[in-house]
Amino acid sequence: MTRTTPARPVPVEAVFPELAIHRGRTTRLHPRPGQPTMRDSHVGGPMLWPEAEPWPVCHESHQSVTEGYAPGEIRAARVAGTWPRKRPWPGGGTDGAAGPVPFMGLAQFFRRDVPGLAPGPDGADLVQLFRCPFTHGPSLERRYHLRWRCSAETERASRFLAVPPEVPLLPWEHELPEPCVLHPEEVDTFPWAEDETLPAAVIALIDAWDDVQESEHGRDAPSYQSDLSIPPGWRIGGFPSWASTGPLTVDCAACSHPMRLLLTADGSEMDADSHSWMPLEDRDPHPQGRSSVRDIRDIRGGPSVVQPTRLRFGRDRDLHVFTCPANPGHPPRWVLS
């Protein structure tokens, strides 16, 4: 099934003609639980990974872990609609985070499925995203890994890895992604309006418009940041949202070139503030008299639509992955906002 973003509550460029030159495009991925294969773009599915190639491993020091949730039991509990049991680490509760730890495969994207995906090194058209399942240091930082591939070359491998390595226990249930198929959709997007993301005069116009909307229409009034700017959920390209941190400067550590947003991973596809972005196909056709345009109960499909991937990225934050447009082979940067 396709996913269709509704028209914005107001025509953005009719209200703010100044934004026309700042318009961008993003691909909403709309992940939904399913059964993707290794040759599909997906979140949480099997990676296209040659059997002879070593799986990525995190060699850094990790926070101590002595108990957690078995991946197989997490999967079984999700099918049953229950919660998995927390267990001590095998072998008498020794620290499971000591030593090298296999990364968890989170997602992969082919440009043939997502035309807006920026090219990787040497024209690579497949990108794979991984995360270490454990935290690092006193600030509980996360470590991510990005692997670029030429899909045609990779698909010529004679054998592929059927079962990737994984730790016996995960510290949290939400470390295990739910396999999701994608329903890519390109939509217009406009920059976050704060600090120097837009000209000061344009931001002033936006702020004044927001104030008028709230004064005239109350809590259900549309706002620029929530309804006109950047859609929620997993997406490729476009502009980063800076709700938690405020706008940040993201330059390449290797060459100082301003970096480009490659992808955004989000723990939630929608919330009350982003209700207007809910695809038409996921809306309850019989809202039972509810009049609020931000009533989250209007979502048809419940948790499988609101949090389809089961992943979390910090506390209500987005993971932004940036790459260098001058040289995609330079190290990526990861920003939680």
C-alpha positions in Angstrom: 0.0 0.0 0.0 1.2 3.5 -0.8 1.3 6.2 1.8 0.0 9.7 0.9 0.8 12.8 2.9 -2.2 15.2 3.1 -1.9 18.7 1.8 -0.6 21.1 4.4 -3.2 22.9 6.5 -2.3 26.1 4.7 -0.4 26.6 1.4 3.1 27.3 2.6 4.4 29.4 -0.2 1.1 31.4 -0.5 1.5 32.4 3.2 5.3 32.8 3.0 6.3 33.5 -0.6 9.8 34.2 0.8 10.2 30.4 1.4 10.0 29.4 -2.3 13.8 29.7 -2.8 14.4 27.6 0.4 12.1 24.7 -0.6 13.7 21.3 -0.5 12.6 17.7 -1.0 12.7 14.8 1.4 11.6 11.2 1.0 9.4 10.0 3.8 10.1 6.3 4.1 6.9 5.3 6.0 8.2 2.0 7.6 5.5 -0.5 8.5 6.0 -4.0 10.0 6.4 -6.6 7.3 8.8 -9.2 5.9 11.5 -7.5 3.9 14.3 -9.5 2.2 18.0 -8.8 2.0 17.4 -7.3 -1.4 14.8 -4.8 -0.2 15.2 -1.4 1.3 14.0 -1.7 4.9 14.3 -1.0 8.6 15.1 -4.0 10.7 15.3 -6.6 8.0 18.2 -8.8 6.8 21.2 -7.1 5.4 22.6 -7.8 2.0 25.9 -9.0 3.4 28.4 -11.4 1.7 29.1 -14.4 3.9 32.8 -14.1 3.5 32.9 -10.5 4.8 33.4 -9.8 8.5 30.4 -8.4 10.3 31.1 -4.9 11.9 32.2 -5.0 15.5 32.5 -2.3 18.2 35.8 -2.5 19.9 35.3 0.4 22.3 34.7 0.2 26.1 31.0 -0.2 27.0 28.9 0.5 30.1 28.7 -2.6 32.3 25.8 -4.9 31.5 24.8 -7.9 33.6 21.2 -8.5 32.5 18.9 -7.9 29.6 16.4 -9.3 27.1 17.2 -12.2 24.7 16.5 -11.2 21.1 14.6 -14.4 20.4 12.4 -13.8 23.4 11.8 -10.2 22.3 10.6 -11.4 18.9 8.3 -14.0 20.4 6.9 -11.6 22.9 6.0 -9.1 20.2 4.1 -11.8 18.2 2.2 -12.7 21.4 1.6 -9.1 22.4 3.4 -9.5 25.7 6.6 -8.3 27.3 9.8 -10.3 27.3 11.4 -11.5 30.6 14.6 -9.8 31.8 17.3 -12.3 32.4 20.8 -12.4 34.0 23.7 -12.5 31.6 24.7 -16.1 30.7 27.6 -17.5 32.7 26.8 -16.3 36.1 26.0 -12.7 35.4 29.4 -11.6 34.0 29.6 -8.3 32.2 28.2 -9.0 28.8 29.5 -5.7 27.4 33.1 -6.5 28.0 35.2 -7.1 24.8 34.2 -6.7 21.2 30.4 -6.4 20.5 28.7 -7.1 17.2 26.8 -4.1 15.8 23.1 -4.4 15.4 21.9 -3.9 11.8 19.2 -1.1 11.8 18.4 -0.4 8.2 19.5 -0.5 4.5 18.5 1.7 1.6 18.9 1.2 -2.2 18.9 4.2 -4.5 16.6 2.2 -6.8 14.0 2.4 -4.1 14.8 5.8 -2.8 16.0 8.0 -5.8 16.7 10.9 -3.4 19.4 8.9 -1.6 22.7 10.8 -2.1 25.5 8.8 -3.7 28.2 7.2 -1.6 31.9 6.8 -2.3 32.7 5.8 -5.9 29.0 6.0 -6.7 27.8 3.5 -4.1 24.0 3.1 -4.3 23.4 1.0 -1.1 23.8 2.3 2.4 23.6 0.2 5.6 23.1 1.6 9.1 24.3 -0.1 12.3 24.3 0.7 16.0 26.2 -0.8 18.9 23.6 -2.2 21.3 25.4 -0.9 24.4 26.2 2.6 25.7 29.6 4.2 26.1 31.0 6.5 28.8 29.4 8.4 31.6 27.1 10.2 29.1 25.8 6.9 27.8 26.8 7.8 24.2 25.9 5.6 21.3 28.1 4.4 18.5 26.9 4.0 14.9 28.4 2.6 11.8 27.7 3.3 8.1 28.5 0.9 5.3 28.3 1.9 1.6 28.1 -0.6 -1.2 27.8 -0.9 -4.9 24.7 -3.1 -5.0 25.4 -4.7 -8.3 28.8 -5.8 -7.2 27.6 -7.0 -3.8 24.8 -9.1 -5.3 27.4 -11.1 -7.3 28.6 -12.7 -4.1 28.2 -16.5 -4.1 26.8 -16.7 -0.6 25.2 -14.3 1.8 25.1 -14.2 5.6 21.9 -15.9 6.7 22.1 -15.1 10.5 24.2 -12.2 11.6 26.0 -12.4 15.0 24.2 -10.8 17.9 24.8 -10.5 21.6 22.9 -13.0 23.9 21.0 -10.2 25.7 20.1 -6.6 24.8 20.0 -4.0 27.6 16.6 -2.7 26.4 13.7 -4.2 24.4 13.8 -1.2 22.0 17.3 -2.1 20.9 15.9 -4.7 18.5 14.3 -3.2 15.4 11.1 -4.6 14.1 11.4 -5.7 10.5 9.6 -3.1 8.4 9.0 -2.6 4.7 9.0 0.9 3.3 6.6 3.0 1.3 8.8 5.9 0.0 7.1 9.2 -0.8 8.7 12.5 -1.8 7.3 15.6 -0.3 8.3 19.3 -0.1 10.0 20.4 3.0 11.2 23.8 4.4 14.0 24.6 6.9 13.6 24.7 10.6 13.0 28.3 11.6 15.5 29.3 14.3 18.7 31.2 14.6 20.4 31.4 11.1 18.5 28.5 9.4 16.5 31.1 7.5 17.0 34.9 7.1 16.0 36.8 10.3 13.2 38.7 8.5 11.6 35.4 7.4 11.8 33.9 10.8 10.2 37.0 12.2 7.3 36.7 9.8 6.9 33.0 10.7 6.9 33.8 14.5 4.3 36.5 14.0 2.1 34.2 11.9 2.3 31.5 14.6 1.3 33.9 17.3 -1.8 35.0 15.3 -2.8 31.4 14.6 -2.6 30.5 18.2 -4.5 33.6 19.3 -7.3 33.0 16.8 -7.6 29.2 16.8 -6.2 28.0 20.1 -4.2 24.8 20.7 -5.3 23.2 17.5 -4.0 26.0 15.3 -1.4 25.0 12.7 2.2 26.1 13.4 5.1 26.4 11.0 7.5 24.0 12.9 4.8 21.3 13.5 2.7 21.4 10.3 4.5 23.3 7.5 8.2 22.6 7.8 9.6 19.1 8.3 7.7 15.8 8.4 8.2 13.4 11.3 9.5 9.8 11.0 12.3 8.1 9.0 13.2 10.1 5.9 16.0 10.5 3.3 17.5 14.0 2.6 15.8 17.3 3.3 16.4 19.4 6.3 17.2 18.4 9.9 14.8 19.2 12.7 16.4 20.9 15.7 13.7 20.6 18.3 15.9 19.4 21.2 19.2 21.1 20.6 18.6 24.2 18.5 20.4 24.5 15.1 23.9 23.1 15.0 26.8 23.6 12.6 27.8 20.3 11.1 31.1 20.4 9.2 33.2 17.6 7.9 36.0 16.7 10.3 38.3 15.8 7.4 37.9 18.8 5.1 35.7 21.3 7.0 33.1 21.3 4.2 29.5 21.8 5.4 27.9 18.4 5.6 24.6 17.3 4.0 21.8 15.4 5.7 21.8 11.9 4.4 19.0 10.4 6.5 17.0 10.9 9.6 15.9 8.0 11.9 13.0 8.6 14.3 11.6 6.5 17.1 8.1 7.7 16.3 6.3 8.3 13.0 3.9 10.8 14.5 2.7 12.5 17.7 0.2 15.1 18.7 2.3 17.9 17.3 2.8 16.3 14.0 -0.7 14.9 13.5 -1.3 16.7 10.3 1.4 14.7 8.6 -0.4 11.4 9.2 -0.8 9.6 5.8 -4.3 9.4 4.5 -4.2 5.6 4.5 -3.5 5.6 8.3 -6.3 7.8 9.3 -9.4 6.5 11.0 -12.3 7.0 8.5 -14.8 7.1 11.4 -13.3 9.4 14.1 -16.5 9.2 16.1 -17.1 12.9 16.4 -13.6 13.9 17.6 -12.9 17.4 16.3 -9.4 18.0 17.3 -7.0 18.0 14.4 -4.3 16.7 16.8 -6.2 13.8 18.3 -3.7 10.9 18.2 -6.6 8.5 18.5 -7.5 9.1 14.9 -4.6 6.9 13.9 -5.7 3.6 12.4 -3.3 0.8 13.2 -2.2 1.9 16.6 1.4 1.1 17.7 2.3 -0.5 14.3 1.8 3.0 12.8 3.0 5.3 15.6 6.2 3.3 16.5 6.5 0.7 13.7 10.3 0.1 14.1 10.2 -0.2 17.9 13.5 1.7 18.0 14.4 4.7 20.1 17.1 7.3 19.6 17.6 9.0 22.9 14.6 10.5 24.7 12.1 11.6 22.0 15.0 12.6 19.7 15.9 12.1 16.0 19.1 10.6 14.8 20.5 12.7 11.9 23.2 11.1 9.7 25.4 13.7 7.9 27.8 13.0 5.0 30.3 15.1 3.2 29.1 16.2 -0.3 32.6 17.1 -1.3 33.9 13.6 -0.6 31.3 10.9 0.6 34.2 8.7 1.7 34.9 11.1 4.6 33.7 9.9 8.0 29.9 10.6 8.6 28.7 12.5 11.6 25.8 11.5 13.9 23.7 14.1 15.6 20.8 13.5 18.0 18.4 16.4 18.1 
